[in-house]
Amino acid sequence: MAAETEPQSETTTSHSLTAPDAVATKLPQTVEIRDAGPCKKHVKVTVDRAAIDARLDEKFSDLMTSTQSTVRGFRPKKAPRKIIERRYKKDVLIDIKTEVLMASLEQLADEQAISPLAPPELDPATIFIPEEGPFVYEFNIEVRPEFDLPEYKGLKLRKPMYTFTDADVAKYRRKMLEPMGQIVPKVGVNGAPATVVTDDIITADVIIELNGKVVNEISEVRVKVEPRLAMADGIAEGFAKKLSGAKVGEQRTVDMVISQEVNNESLRGKTLQASFKIKDIKTIKSPEIDEALLSKFGLKAEEQLDEFVRVRLDQQLVNTQREVARSGVIAQLSQSTKVTLPADMLKRQARKSMNQKVIEMRANGVSDDQIKGRLRVLEMDSLNSTAALLQGRFILQKIADLEKIEIEDEDIENEIAEIADREGESYRKVRARMEKDDLIESLATELLERKALDLVMASAEFEEYTLVLSDSDVEEIATSSVPVLTAGLEAAETPPETPAAS
């Protein structure tokens, strides 16, 4: 049976100002909610005048007996009430406005079925308590889209399977130990010149062209040869493949797709040619496996290292299975789920989406350097990737709502502890870094979606297939492929009859 959207009351009234201890937490207020566009609500709140007058009376009564409320010509606590009111009314109204607004918003959050995506569009400086009548304020707020879900239990999903070989273990082990290795000049075999292979480190002069016109020249760029190269403003796919076998003095050319975010509109999405002239080739010498190195992974003997690697690989396979299952769930539920996402919301949510991708990649054991490179790839098509990610998030969060799934503080603490254990760092250091990077909320969101996905997977039927491994490593460098000032490049645009790569 399809899961239905819970009905939302568009106008509700709460009147409960009977007990003295309820004054601080309950207000007599009326709330009106209406649609203000895709994923946006307009909220109008009316607080009864009785609540305002009660607080005014309380404030002025306190001032009458306070030694801090002074009026010229009167001794402390002796000024008439009317004079106290006239003297302090402006300040008192500001205090009451702040108190009532905070209490009203908290009550609104507790009583209304609103799922905000951002703080309300509300400027307290523009709100005032009137001389007479109720206190009224209005605002727009961005909310999760409302939609109905089809049946999400008993889905048919695919499950990738793989048995890691000794070669896979050796490759991952080498990658894992690279940061602790030593960069040394590369020497060819049997006196032959050294040639470039994946994971080498090259120094090269780079000439970047668009339709045969040079747009930038970069001297002595140092780059690690990975399957993809992410520069500050562009991505080169197949980077390692194009440079494989090159010798010092040789030149290899790769296509560089420019980001849609660069300042120069004439270059957005264009494909440039980046020619790398090899000047030097170095390789990474694996570190010595000693007690100090093993202790970084919590190991005591070298024999444990390969088993440690296999455990990590198996965990990555589990994470891959979850990613495939998630994609399958979203694809199937999206077929009959209409979710409208406005462009302005996509832009604002892009950063949060990227934060969540960081959490997911760290859960997969991806290093910070690799994360930077992969995020650069995602940013190349940020709006489309954000739209797909958000639709998946909304569907899983909808399932979490319907199933009443919640995240406790203990869940967050345990996940941070696991991340710290995988990264070989202290819990306190990882927690501090995540708080600094504003990732705690993203972590809670990811855990909520993970629980929702687990619930769907528990009832699903799986078809197993053999996973084909792909190398997703990205080399990320801060250098831009095109200069910030690009005057005169408009003439080098791709002719209309030759479509630009995107």
Residue pairs with C-beta under 8 A, 6 or more apart in sequence:
1 151
2 148
2 149
2 150
2 151
3 148
3 149
3 150
3 151
3 152
3 398
3 399
3 402
4 148
5 146
5 147
5 148
6 113
6 401
8 33
8 112
8 113
8 146
9 113
10 32
10 33
10 34
11 30
11 31
11 32
11 33
12 30
12 31
12 111
12 112
13 29
13 30
13 31
14 26
14 27
14 28
14 29
14 30
14 31
14 107
14 111
15 28
15 48
16 22
16 26
16 28
17 23
17 26
17 27
17 28
17 48
17 50
17 51
17 54
23 51
23 54
23 55
24 103
25 103
25 107
26 107
27 47
27 48
27 51
27 100
27 103
27 104
27 107
28 47
28 48
28 50
28 51
29 45
29 46
29 47
29 48
29 51
29 104
29 107
30 45
30 46
31 43
31 44
31 45
31 46
31 108
31 111
31 112
32 43
32 44
32 45
32 46
33 41
33 42
33 43
33 44
33 112
33 114
34 41
34 42
35 41
35 42
36 42
36 140
37 342
38 145
38 340
38 341
38 342
38 345
39 117
39 142
39 143
39 144
39 145
39 340
39 341
39 342
39 345
40 140
40 141
40 142
40 143
40 342
41 114
41 140
41 141
41 143
42 138
42 139
42 140
43 108
43 114
43 120
43 138
43 139
43 140
43 141
44 136
44 137
44 138
45 104
45 108
45 136
45 137
45 138
46 134
46 135
46 136
47 100
47 104
47 134
47 135
47 136
48 134
49 132
49 133
49 134
49 135
51 100
51 135
52 96
52 100
52 129
52 134
52 135
55 96
55 99
55 100
56 92
56 93
56 96
59 92
59 95
59 96
60 81
60 84
60 85
60 88
60 92
63 69
63 84
63 88
63 92
64 77
64 79
64 81
64 84
65 77
66 77
67 76
67 77
69 76
69 79
69 84
69 87
69 88
70 76
71 79
71 83
71 84
71 87
74 80
74 83
79 87
93 128
93 129
96 129
97 124
97 127
97 128
97 129
97 135
98 124
100 129
100 135
101 124
101 127
101 137
104 137
105 120
108 114
114 141
114 143
115 143
115 144
115 397
115 401
116 141
116 142
116 143
117 142
117 143
117 144
117 345
117 349
118 141
118 142
118 348
119 141
120 139
120 140
120 141
121 139
121 140
121 141
122 137
122 139
127 137
129 135
142 345
142 348
144 394
144 397
144 398
145 339
145 340
145 341
145 394
147 337
147 338
147 339
147 394
147 398
148 337
149 333
149 337
149 395
149 398
149 399
149 402
150 333
150 336
150 337
152 329
152 333
152 399
152 456
153 456
153 459
153 460
154 459
154 460
154 461
155 328
155 329
155 332
155 456
155 459
155 460
155 461
156 460
156 461
156 463
157 324
157 325
157 328
157 329
157 457
157 460
157 461
157 462
157 463
158 324
158 325
158 328
158 462
158 463
158 464
158 465
159 321
159 324
159 325
159 462
159 463
159 464
159 465
160 317
160 320
160 321
160 324
160 464
160 465
160 466
160 467
161 464
161 465
161 466
161 467
162 317
162 466
162 467
162 469
164 310
164 313
164 314
164 317
168 313
168 469
169 306
169 309
169 310
169 313
172 309
172 312
172 313
173 305
173 306
173 309
174 199
174 286
175 199
175 473
176 309
176 312
177 286
177 287
177 293
178 199
178 284
178 286
179 367
180 287
180 293
180 296
181 284
181 285
181 286
181 287
182 284
182 285
182 287
183 201
183 282
183 283
183 284
183 285
184 282
184 283
184 284
184 285
185 280
185 281
185 282
185 283
186 194
186 200
186 281
186 282
186 283
187 194
188 194
188 195
193 247
193 248
194 247
194 248
194 281
195 244
195 245
195 246
195 247
195 281
196 202
196 225
196 243
196 244
196 245
196 246
196 247
196 278
196 281
197 225
197 240
197 244
197 245
198 225
198 226
198 227
198 240
198 244
198 471
199 224
199 225
199 226
199 283
199 284
200 224
200 225
200 281
200 282
200 283
201 222
201 223
201 224
201 225
201 281
201 282
201 283
201 284
202 222
202 223
202 225
202 243
202 276
202 278
202 279
202 280
202 281
202 282
203 220
203 221
203 222
203 223
203 278
203 279
203 280
203 282
204 220
204 221
204 223
204 276
204 277
204 278
204 279
205 217
205 218
205 219
205 220
205 221
205 276
205 277
205 279
206 216
206 217
206 218
206 221
206 274
206 275
206 276
206 277
207 214
207 216
207 217
207 274
207 275
207 277
208 214
208 215
208 216
208 217
208 218
208 256
208 272
208 273
208 274
208 275
208 481
208 482
209 215
209 272
209 273
209 275
210 267
210 270
210 272
210 273
210 489
210 492
210 493
210 494
211 492
211 493
211 494
211 495
213 489
213 491
213 492
215 272
215 482
215 483
215 486
215 489
215 492
216 480
216 481
216 482
216 483
218 479
220 279
221 276
221 477
221 479
223 229
223 276
223 475
223 477
224 475
225 239
225 240
225 243
225 475
226 239
226 240
226 373
226 471
226 473
226 474
226 475
227 237
227 238
227 239
227 240
227 241
227 471
227 472
227 473
227 474
228 235
228 236
228 237
228 238
228 239
228 373
228 377
228 472
228 473
228 474
228 475
229 235
229 236
229 239
229 254
229 474
229 475
229 477
230 236
230 372
230 373
230 376
230 377
230 474
230 475
230 476
230 477
231 256
231 376
231 477
231 479
231 480
231 481
232 376
232 477
232 478
232 479
232 480
232 481
233 258
233 259
233 261
233 262
233 480
233 481
233 482
234 256
234 257
234 258
234 259
234 272
234 380
234 481
234 482
235 256
235 257
235 259
235 376
235 377
235 380
236 242
236 254
236 255
236 256
236 257
236 274
237 255
237 257
238 254
239 254
239 475
242 252
242 253
242 254
243 252
243 254
243 276
243 278
246 252
246 276
246 278
247 278
247 281
248 278
248 279
248 280
248 281
249 277
249 278
250 277
250 278
251 275
251 276
251 277
251 278
252 275
252 276
252 278
253 273
253 274
253 275
253 276
254 273
254 274
254 276
255 271
255 272
255 273
255 274
255 501
256 271
256 272
256 273
256 274
256 481
257 269
257 270
257 271
257 272
257 380
257 501
257 502
258 267
258 268
258 269
258 270
258 271
258 272
258 481
258 482
259 268
259 379
259 380
260 268
260 269
260 380
260 381
260 382
261 268
261 379
261 382
262 268
262 482
263 484
263 486
264 482
264 486
264 489
266 486
266 489
266 490
266 493
267 482
267 486
267 489
269 500
269 501
269 502
270 493
270 494
270 500
270 501
271 500
271 501
272 481
272 482
274 481
287 293
289 302
289 305
291 300
294 300
294 301
294 302
294 304
294 305
296 424
297 305
297 308
297 424
298 424
299 305
299 308
312 365
315 364
315 365
316 364
316 365
317 467
319 363
319 364
320 467
322 450
322 453
322 457
325 453
325 456
325 457
325 460
326 392
326 396
326 453
329 395
329 396
329 453
329 456
329 457
330 391
330 392
330 395
330 396
333 395
334 391
334 395
337 395
339 391
339 394
339 395
341 387
341 390
341 391
343 383
346 383
346 386
346 387
346 390
347 383
349 386
349 390
350 382
350 383
350 386
352 441
352 442
353 385
353 386
353 389
353 390
353 393
354 375
354 378
354 379
355 437
355 438
355 439
355 442
356 389
356 393
356 442
356 445
356 446
357 374
357 375
357 378
357 389
358 371
358 375
358 437
358 439
358 442
359 439
359 442
359 443
359 446
360 446
361 370
361 371
361 374
362 371
362 419
362 422
362 423
363 419
363 446
365 422
366 374
369 476
370 473
370 474
372 476
373 473
373 474
373 475
373 476
374 472
374 474
376 474
376 476
377 474
378 385
392 449
393 445
393 449
396 448
396 449
396 452
396 453
397 445
397 448
397 449
397 452
399 405
399 452
399 455
399 456
400 406
400 448
400 449
400 451
400 452
403 452
403 455
405 448
405 451
405 452
405 455
406 448
407 444
407 447
407 448
407 451
411 444
411 447
412 440
412 443
412 444
412 447
415 443
415 447
416 427
416 430
416 431
416 434
416 443
417 427
419 430
420 426
420 427
420 429
420 430
420 431
423 430
434 440
434 443
482 489
494 500
